[in-house]
Amino acid sequence: MAERSVIVRTAHYIWGGWGAISVLLVALAAWEWAAGFQSELILPSPLDVMAHLSQLLADPEAWRTIGITARRALLGFGLAWVVGGGLGLLAGRTITGAVISRPLISVLLGTPPIAWLVLALLWLGSGDGSPVFTVFIACLPVLFLQCMQGSRTLSLQYHDLAHNFELNARQRWVEINLPHILSYVLPATITALGVAWKVVVMAELLASDEGVGAMLAVSRSWLDTTGALAWILTTVGLLLLTEYLFLEPIKRHIERWQVRE
């Protein structure tokens, strides 16, 4: 029965993805239609971009470039997840913590990433430090707010229930606190991951000679629109794979927990 349940859930998840695939196909069709009215310099066709992308991915150097960008994005994102999530959980435990932290988070949210990048260049130079720091500071407030909100909204009724059933600390965390907090954190994680990819490419474009952003700068200097779109599709594809193959199944599992509650 357990194996059958897993198969049914997997089939349901794959079937549910047809909606997203349909949207992508419509977008590609609109792209192809619009490309017919523009020169290749302005908007090349999807087929031309895909052909360029296949040639790009056949080059081991391209994978090294993608790996550099992925390393920077995931490192900054991971640091933001740990620091922002941990501080958010602590701030959500008391009203004072929530009140004190909100102005600071508002400042972080209101400051554009490009401003942090300029400061990072002055502080850390043009290596990995600047892109990683910029990603970290851009993702941190998103994760902090949701972790704080999840911690603040834990119902006292759940704690009373745990006390009545004499659950130990580990059981309370695993069975009650963690699923509730994850229901807030996972949507923020998906959002922050998208922010991480966008910010790291921007940081590389302006402040690095390696990574996907640097390759976009090269494409810009050569007026290579096809190459630029191929690199953009590469980063978007990696983001979609990470979201739908890893984060989305976890999110759906947590949502099923919410429905049962």
N, C-alpha and C positions, 0 to 999 in steps of 0.2 A: 504493500500500500504506500509506503514511504517513497519508494522509487517511482511509482506511478504518479504520486503527487508532484514530485520534482519534475517529471517529464511534462505533466500538464501545465505547471507554472512556467516552464521554459518555453513551451509551445505558445502559451498565451502571451508571454513577453515578446517573442519574435513576431507574432501576429500583430501585436500592438504597435510594432515599429513600422508597419506599412504606412501609417499616417505620415510619419516623419519622412519616409522615403518618397512618398507622393509629393510632399512639399518641395523636396530637393529636386525632383524631376521637373516639376512645374517651374522652379527657379532656373533650371538649366535650359528649359524650352524658351523662357523669356529672354535669357541671356543670348541664346542662339538667334532669336528673332531680332534683338536689338543690335547684335553684331553685324547683321546684314545691312544696316544703315550707316555703319561707321567703318573707318579704315582700320587696318590691323594695328596701327600705332595707337589708336584711341581705345579700341575694344576688339581684341582678337576673339575668334569663335571658341567655344568650349572644346571642340575637337583638337584645335591647334594647341590649346593650353594643355590638354590631357596628353597629347603626343610629346610636348616639351617636358611635361612632368614625368612621363615614363622614362625618357632619356636621362632626366635629372636623377631619378632614383636608381638608375643603373650604375651611377658613379659612386664609388665608396666614399669619396670626399664629401658628397652631398649628405650622406648619412652621418659623417663626423660633424658637419655643420649643424644638422638637426639635433644631434646629441648634445652639442654645446648649448644650444638654446633650451632644450628640454632640461638639462642639468640646472641651468640658471633659474628657469621658471619653477621647477619643482623644489629646488632648495629654498628659494624665497617663499614659495607657497607653504612648504613644510614648516619653516620657521614661524611664519605668521599663524599657521594652524596651532602649533604648540604654544607659542607665547600668547597670541590673541585668545585662543580657546581657554588656556589656563587662567589668564587674568580675568576673562569674562565670567568664568565660573565663580571665581573668588568675589568679583564685584557684585554678582547677582545674589550672593548670600545675605547681603544686608542692604537696606535702603540707602544708607550713607555711601556705601561703595558705588551704588548705581548713580546717585546724584553727583558725586565728585567726578566720576569718570565720563559722564556724558559731554561736558564741554570739551574735554580733551579729544574725545572721539569725533566730535563735530569739527574740530580744527583739522584732524587728520582727513576726514571725509571731504572737507571743503578745500583743502590744498591740492592743486592739480599735480599729477605724477611728474610732469615735466619739471616742476619746481624742485621736487625731491631729487630728481635726476641731476639737476645742476648742482645741488648741494652735495650729492654723492660723488660727483666728479671732483669737486673741490676737496672732499674729505678722503676719498678712497682711490682716486685715479680712474684709469680707463680699463681696468681688468674685469674680472668676474664680480668684484665687490659692488660696483655701481649698479649693474642690472639686478643683482640679487637683493641689494638693499631697497631699490625702488619697488621691486615686486613685493617685498616684505611689507613695506610701509603702505602700499596700496591695498593689500589684502587684509592687513591686520584689523582695521576698524569693522569691516564686514563680518569677519568671524567673531570678533569680540562682542559685537552687539547681539548676535544670535545666541551665542553661548550665555551671555548675561540674561537674555530674555528667557532662554530655556531653564536656567537656574532659578530665575525669579518666579516662574509660573508653576513650579512643582507644587502640587496641591498637598495641603496638610492632611487631607483625607487619606492619601496614599501612605503617609508616614504613620498615621494611626492604624491603618490596615496592616502595615508591616509589623508594628508593635504588637497588635493582637495575635498575629500568626507567629510571633517570636522569631522573625527573620534576623539573621546576623548581619553585620555591616556589609560583607561581600554580597550576600543575597539581595539586600536592599539596593545596592548600587547596580548589580547586574539585572535584576528583575524589574526595578521601578525607576530609578534615576536615569540610568543610561538610555533606555529606549525613549523616554520622554525628551531628554536633552538632544539625542540624535535626530529626533523629528524636527528640531529647529536648526541643528547644525548642518545636516546634510544639504538642504537647499542652499544654505550660505556657502557650503563647500563648493558646490557646483558653480555658483556665481563667482566666487573668489578664484576658482581655477580658470574661468574665462578671463577674468581680470588679469591673472598672472601671465597668460599667454600674450594678451594684447600689450601689456606694459613691458614685458621683456623684449618683445620685438621692437617696440618704440625705443627702448633704451639702447638696444644694439644698433639701431638705425642711426642714432645720434651720437653714440659714445663708444662704439666698439668696432674692431676690424675683423671680428669673427661672429659666427652665428647667422641665423636667418635674417635678422634685421640688417646686418652688414651686407648680406647678399642682395637684399632689397635696395640698399643704397647703391650697390654696383649696377643693378638693373636700371635704376633711375638715371644714373650718370650715362648709361648707354642707350637710354630711351627704349629699353627692352620691356614693353608692357607684357608680352607673353611670358617672359621669365619671371617678372614680378608676380603675375597672377599664379604661376606655377608654385612659387614659394609660399604665397598666401594660402593656396589650397592645401599645401603640405601641413602648415600649422593648424589650419582649421580641421583637417582630417584627423590629426593626432588628438586634438581637443575632443572631437566627437567620439573617437574610439575610447578615450579615457572615460568620458562621461557615460556613454551607453553600455560599455562592456563591464565597467567597474562600479561607478557611483550610482547609476540609475537602478540596477538590481537591488542594491542595499537600500536605497531610498524607498523602493516599492515594498520591501520587506517591512521597513519601519512604518509605512503608511497602513499596511495590513494590521500591524499592532495597534495603531490608533483606532482603526475601525472596530477591532475587537473590544477596545476599551469603551 
